[in-house]
Structures are given as structure tokens and as C-alpha cells.
Amino acid sequence: MGAFLGVCLTHNYSIFSATSAYEQQSIPVSVRVSGLTTAASFGVLALSSIPVVRALGITVASMVIFALLVIELEHLSGLRKSP
């Protein structure tokens, strides 16, 4: 369940990133804030003493953080290619 939720969230962020790249604009701040708050929320769940809740929190938080890192690195690599 956590992996499915993580994939859905990261897919959402990648759509916004691809749309911004296609329109040659920067990634909206709202996407970054949404990703960070999602990672923080599920990071709090990762601190739970209930194993299922902890696993859900770790899975989703790590997937969202990884997706945000990839989006940021992709954006930075695109800036280097600009004249």
C-alpha cells in the first residue's frame, strides 16, 4: 500500500516537473512545498512504534524525498545546458 501511494505521489510531482520543463519554466514552489510537507508528514509516521505504520511512513517518505531530489537534479542539469 505504501509503495502504491508513493508511486502515485511521485508520479504527480513528475507530471508537474515535466510540464514545467516543456513550458521552459521553473518548477512551481507549490510542488516543492507539497513534496516537503508530504515527506515530513510521512516522516513523522516513520517514527511510530507500530510496525505497519512505521513501514508505511518510511516507504512513502523515502520515495517522495527521492523523487524531489531527482526533480531538483534534473532541473539543475537543465540549467547547465542553457547558454
ABEGO torsion letter per residue (X at the ends): XAAAAAAAAAAAAAAAAAAAAAAGBBBBAAAAAAAAAAAAAAAAAAABABAAAAAAAAAAAAAAAAAAAAAAAAAAAAAAABX
